[in-house]
Amino acid sequence: MSGTTMRARPWKRRLESLGFGLAVFALVSPAALVFLWMLSLSLKNEVDNTAFPPVFIPNPPTLDNFRAVFERNDFLLQAWNSIVVSFGATGIALAVGIPAGYGIAKMRATKAAVLILIARITPGLSYLIPLFLLFQWIGLTGTLWPILITHLVLTVPIAVWVMIGFFEGLPGELEEAALVDGATIWQAFRHVALPLARPGITVATILAFIFSWNNFIFAMVLAGRETRTLPVAVNNMLTFEQISWGPLSAAALLVTAPVLILTLVAQKQIVAGLTQGGVKGG
Amino acid sequence: MSGGTTTGDAAALSGAAADRARRKRAYARHYWPFVVPAAIVVVAVIVFPWIFTLWMSVNEWKLGSGRSFVGFANYERLWGDERFHASIWRTLYFTALAVVIPVVLGTAAAIVFHRRFPLRGLARTIFILPMMATPVAVALVWTMMFHPQLGVLNWILSQFGIPPSLWVYDASTVIPTLVMVEVWHWTPLVMLLVLGGLASLPVDPYEAAKIDGATGWQAFRFITLPLLAPFLMVAIIIRTIDALKAFDTIYVITQGGPGTASETINIFLYLNAFAYYNMGYASAVVVVFFALIIGLALLLLWSRERFKDAAR
């Protein structure tokens, strides 16, 4: 290497890091701008929201849109529906999925894992037709049960999948020691493996909850007036209030806020879970 | 394990280890009760619907009126249904774009996020927000941005002197526009998968290449890309399956419109099942759709094997 390249280095490096900075900016801004625009729309009055050229910074910001959302007497009911369904579907998925993941990992039953994969490949809609008819026959329509039960289609496979991967990664020697000492396999699971699996359970819980919370299609088909979940309710606002963008954005923001906050807080677990299975709901 | 290999194993292992391995194998079958509750749920909500769908697909079944066995009549009708054919081509067009663009952009993004830089954690969190956000919520925001007169996107175009677009309100631009939303939504997942791959790459080949005087591009082309191939393949397969199944954003933004210009198989399926209540016909669509998804996934896996053989 000659002296000229040595001298050329500082500005070249500066140029390089400038280019790199621009690349990061270009990657992050589409994501950031959509969410910022959503926030902006939700904090402006209707005149500013439909102004052209657009008004970007709410001046002054108003909470009227959020007030309007909460004054719709059914928003709180729909939020409650969403909470019941997501927590219920996540809870059941953990209750059956954690032992199943343990059993499959211990038995090295790879065929069971393939079944989970096929479940993930199947379009969500294809479960809906038979289940829709089934719920009509047994007369569950009008309650939250059909929605909660169909959400198990999303939450159980992801919980089982994450837990298989997690239990396979555990060394297993501690449980063996427990078994040698005379513990039953249930005791070894309950008192040795389960406490060690806490990080895996956290990942499974977060992903199952998010998949269930975000789901739209199941509730759209199965829900009646009283049993709508938030995504369905927000979509209906578009259909009936064509150009009232402020309340619509406020509602959309409220629906997705729990998930966004969860992502900010538990980013590490979410990334670990998603890269392991490469999975998403639907 | 057959007798011959067992003796071989036992000879190879030390006494204690062999003992442990035997005990492990003997224990393995005792674990089935752990799987029973999940198996019951899976049979009820996943396996039962599969079988029931197959049965319904050979029946004429309109909700409200009765059911009658019609053999393969639903499939024959699908075979001649122009609207269904159009939806298949539209889905493939959408899928091709919604696989290639996220995979290219996601790989580029992974390379950027693999380097250390200030605020990397924050930048990465913002970058993955789209894929975690509630699809309906972001689809509604996009719908507002696509508004031909008042939408912010046409204002942005006007700042660059580009004439306004009709976005999702014109048959010729609706699919590319929906692809744009899909790219925005799912590029982060590709990035995460490739980033995981990058983290697992060995350092040695790069050091060797550096000594041999390879440029950054050469190192990428001849070391990184081949080593990343398995991860890229996983990303491509996942993207293909997800793009074929895309529903929420398309339904919320266009409901298949204008006309049928964005009616993919999934939208066609939805309309037949829950707008026209042709349950038998819709079930036949499900079966064909599922076969298409499995077929494409297997084709990708097969081409990966071929690719591996060729590389050898």
Contacts between the chains, C-beta under 8 A, distances in Angstrom:
chain1	res1	chain2	res2	distance
A	20	B	112	7.3
A	20	B	115	7.3
A	20	B	117	6.9
A	21	B	117	8.0
A	23	B	108	7.9
A	23	B	112	5.3
A	24	B	112	6.1
A	24	B	117	6.8
A	24	B	123	5.7
A	27	B	109	5.2
A	27	B	112	6.2
A	27	B	123	7.6
A	27	B	127	6.0
A	28	B	123	5.2
A	28	B	126	5.1
A	28	B	127	5.5
A	30	B	184	5.7
A	31	B	126	5.4
A	31	B	127	5.7
A	31	B	129	5.4
A	31	B	130	5.1
A	31	B	184	7.4
A	31	B	188	7.8
A	32	B	126	5.4
A	34	B	130	7.2
A	34	B	138	6.5
A	34	B	141	5.9
A	34	B	142	7.4
A	34	B	145	7.8
A	34	B	184	7.1
A	35	B	129	6.5
A	35	B	133	7.6
A	37	B	141	6.5
A	37	B	145	6.9
A	37	B	152	6.3
A	38	B	137	7.7
A	38	B	138	7.8
A	38	B	141	4.7
A	41	B	141	7.5
A	41	B	144	6.7
A	50	B	150	5.2
A	51	B	150	7.9
A	52	B	149	6.9
A	52	B	150	5.5
A	52	B	155	6.6
A	53	B	155	5.4
A	54	B	150	7.9
A	54	B	152	5.0
A	54	B	155	5.4
A	92	B	41	7.4
A	95	B	37	7.2
A	96	B	37	4.1
A	96	B	38	4.1
A	96	B	40	7.8
A	96	B	41	5.4
A	97	B	38	5.9
A	99	B	34	4.1
A	99	B	35	7.3
A	99	B	37	6.8
A	99	B	38	7.2
A	100	B	34	6.2
A	100	B	35	4.8
A	100	B	37	7.1
A	100	B	38	3.4
A	100	B	39	7.4
A	102	B	31	7.4
A	102	B	34	5.4
A	103	B	31	4.3
A	103	B	32	6.5
A	103	B	33	7.5
A	103	B	34	3.0
A	103	B	35	4.2
A	104	B	35	6.2
A	106	B	27	7.5
A	106	B	28	6.2
A	106	B	31	4.3
A	106	B	34	7.6
A	107	B	28	5.0
A	107	B	29	7.0
A	107	B	31	5.0
A	107	B	32	7.0
A	107	B	35	7.8
A	108	B	28	6.9
A	109	B	35	7.6
A	112	B	35	6.9
A	115	B	42	7.0
A	119	B	42	7.2
A	119	B	46	5.0
A	120	B	241	8.0
A	121	B	241	5.5
A	121	B	290	7.9
A	121	B	293	5.8
A	121	B	294	6.8
A	121	B	297	6.7
A	122	B	46	7.7
A	122	B	50	7.4
A	122	B	290	6.3
A	122	B	293	7.9
A	123	B	244	7.9
A	123	B	245	4.7
A	123	B	247	7.6
A	123	B	266	6.1
A	123	B	269	7.6
A	123	B	286	7.4
A	123	B	289	6.3
A	123	B	290	7.2
A	123	B	293	7.3
A	124	B	245	7.3
A	124	B	247	7.3
A	125	B	247	6.9
A	125	B	266	6.2
A	125	B	269	5.5
A	125	B	270	6.0
A	125	B	273	7.1
A	125	B	286	7.2
A	126	B	49	6.9
A	126	B	50	7.8
A	126	B	53	6.0
A	126	B	269	7.8
A	126	B	286	4.1
A	126	B	289	7.3
A	126	B	290	6.5
A	127	B	45	6.8
A	127	B	46	7.0
A	127	B	49	4.6
A	128	B	273	7.2
A	128	B	274	7.8
A	129	B	49	7.6
A	129	B	53	6.4
A	129	B	56	7.0
A	129	B	273	5.2
A	129	B	279	5.9
A	129	B	282	5.9
A	129	B	283	5.9
A	129	B	286	6.8
A	130	B	48	6.8
A	130	B	49	4.1
A	130	B	52	3.9
A	130	B	53	5.7
A	130	B	56	7.0
A	131	B	45	6.9
A	131	B	49	5.9
A	132	B	273	7.9
A	132	B	274	7.7
A	133	B	52	7.9
A	133	B	279	6.8
A	134	B	52	7.9
A	149	B	45	6.3
A	150	B	45	6.8
A	152	B	41	5.8
A	152	B	45	5.2
A	153	B	45	5.2
A	153	B	46	6.2
A	156	B	38	6.3
A	156	B	41	5.4
A	156	B	42	6.5
A	156	B	45	7.6
A	157	B	42	7.9
A	157	B	46	7.8
A	160	B	38	5.9
A	176	B	20	7.1
A	176	B	23	7.7
A	176	B	24	7.7
A	179	B	27	7.3
A	185	B	27	7.0
A	185	B	30	5.7
A	185	B	31	6.7
A	189	B	34	7.2
A	210	B	132	6.3
A	213	B	134	7.0
A	214	B	133	7.8
A	214	B	134	4.6
A	214	B	135	6.2
A	214	B	136	7.9
A	216	B	134	7.9
A	216	B	135	6.4
A	216	B	136	4.8
A	216	B	248	4.9
A	216	B	251	7.9
A	216	B	252	7.6
A	217	B	247	6.0
A	217	B	248	6.7
A	217	B	251	7.7
A	217	B	270	7.8
A	221	B	274	5.5
A	230	B	134	7.9
A	231	B	134	5.8
A	231	B	135	7.8
A	231	B	136	4.1
A	231	B	137	7.3
A	232	B	136	7.9
A	234	B	136	5.8
A	234	B	137	6.5
A	234	B	140	6.6
A	235	B	136	5.3
A	235	B	140	7.3
A	235	B	252	5.7
A	238	B	140	5.7
A	238	B	143	6.7
A	238	B	252	7.4
A	245	B	144	5.4
A	248	B	140	6.2
A	248	B	144	7.4
A	249	B	140	7.6
A	249	B	141	6.7
A	249	B	144	7.2
A	252	B	134	7.8
A	252	B	136	7.6
A	252	B	137	3.9
A	252	B	138	7.7
A	252	B	140	4.9
A	252	B	141	6.2
A	253	B	137	7.2
A	255	B	134	5.3
A	255	B	136	7.2
A	255	B	137	5.0
A	256	B	133	4.9
A	256	B	134	4.1
A	256	B	137	4.0
A	256	B	138	7.2
A	259	B	132	5.6
A	259	B	133	6.3
A	259	B	134	6.0
A	260	B	129	6.2
A	260	B	132	6.9
A	260	B	133	6.2
A	262	B	132	7.7
A	263	B	125	7.0
A	263	B	128	7.0
A	263	B	129	6.1
A	263	B	132	4.3
A	264	B	125	6.1
A	267	B	121	7.8
A	267	B	124	7.7
A	267	B	125	5.2
A	267	B	128	7.3
A	270	B	128	7.8
A	270	B	132	6.9
A	271	B	128	7.3
A	271	B	192	5.9
A	274	B	189	6.8
A	274	B	192	5.8
A	275	B	192	5.2
A	275	B	193	6.1
A	275	B	195	7.6
A	275	B	196	4.3
A	278	B	189	7.5
A	278	B	193	5.8
A	278	B	234	5.9
A	278	B	235	7.7
A	278	B	238	4.9
A	280	B	131	7.3
A	280	B	189	6.8
A	280	B	242	6.6
A	282	B	242	7.7
A	282	B	245	6.4
A	282	B	247	7.0
A	282	B	248	7.1
